[in-house]
């Protein structure tokens, strides 16, 4: 597993991108987030492992908000992020859904938690 320093930098980088209301849509649907996830060893498992442990928090902001303090497994959280991105990139009706407020908030919350866990 890469160092916490690298994972922390990843979490800060992508958290800021999701916060940026002027970010180019292509930054979210192109392969760059996936490349970063894969480089850090996170696995895209369609959210199955995270969903088994945390239910709807794997894809719903409100549910994630309720349990985020319980999440301590960095690889599991990284795989949830990777899987959530993959959903919007490949399976959602429109990839632009990734920019909807609750979806942005889901990613921001996940990246913020990852940053906390890697300090």
Secondary structure as GFF3:
##gff-version 3
##sequence-region A 1 119
A	DSSP	alpha_helix	4	19	.	.	.	ID=ss1
A	DSSP	alpha_helix	26	29	.	.	.	ID=ss2
A	DSSP	alpha_helix	32	39	.	.	.	ID=ss3
A	DSSP	alpha_helix	48	54	.	.	.	ID=ss4
A	DSSP	three_ten_helix	55	58	.	.	.	ID=ss5
A	DSSP	alpha_helix	61	67	.	.	.	ID=ss6
A	DSSP	three_ten_helix	68	70	.	.	.	ID=ss7
A	DSSP	alpha_helix	74	86	.	.	.	ID=ss8
A	DSSP	pi_helix	87	91	.	.	.	ID=ss9
A	DSSP	three_ten_helix	95	99	.	.	.	ID=ss10
A	DSSP	alpha_helix	101	117	.	.	.	ID=ss11
###
